[in-house]
C-alpha cells in the first residue's frame, strides 16, 4: 500500500508542476518587441521599460530618468 501512495504523491506533484508551467507564462501577456525599447507594467503594476534583442525580451528596469 505504501508504494501506491508514494506513486500517487509523485504523480500529483508532477501534475502540479506541469500545470503551473503552462499557467504562469500566460498570466502576463508577452511584450511586443517591435522596437528596441518597450514600456509595460511590472509584476506589481508599476511602469517598467524593457529592452528587446533580436525580437525577444531581454531585460526590464524601473521607468524613470
Secondary structure, DSSP 8 states (H G I E B T S, - for coil): -HHHHHHHHHHHHHHHHHHHHHHHTTTS-----SSSEEEEE-TTS-EEEEEEETTEEEEEEE---
